[in-house]
């Protein structure tokens, strides 16, 4: 029962924290619309994982009559939401890579009103199809974990490359176009956000792969007890809740940092304007002396 409470508590905290995350993503207009769209997809898919975990816990601990077939509705939704969560994190870094490397083409694409919808479609549909196919084919779960770990690894590598480029070239060149300058500044602001999310994703994916490997080893060789298997299943669910919670907290922290930076900049500008005004009137007084 303690394991059940921990699983439910972790997912409940993640769901509660997702509320301010949704508010921030829907109201924080300084983030690029495509970037925000993908973050919203990540948040939604994380909540779907939590809902399916609630349902799964209910049938495991309350009503044990549910079929344990891997192609049932619960498993399908868990596969689809997990694939969507991981693939959307990969798309988050790909969006920044395209925005920085192909500025002119990317801005033309972003100028269309349907750009956010197309971005959402390109992010969700491949993940949904992949998750459904894997579930219906009843593919072994360990190769699936390795595949998802590969996606997280690619996302982390792209994030580190963009981070390196940002740190090595902090000054925007005067030869850059206005669009290039905007995307470069956007990338400088958002780099900590998607970098930390990507690094946490690869960390979580490694943990999940290790847990699945231990579970498969136990299942094939009967090295551990059934109670150990239950602990592995609980650990798997807690890790899933943690990875979604981390994403929500990263968005909230990023919003707070940016809000503080804007206020500091406004105070600096007001202070500079006040000093300039004082110097102006002092110079006038000197002229009349």
Order of alpha helices (4+ residues) and beta strands (2+ residues): alpha-alpha-alpha-alpha-alpha-alpha-alpha-alpha
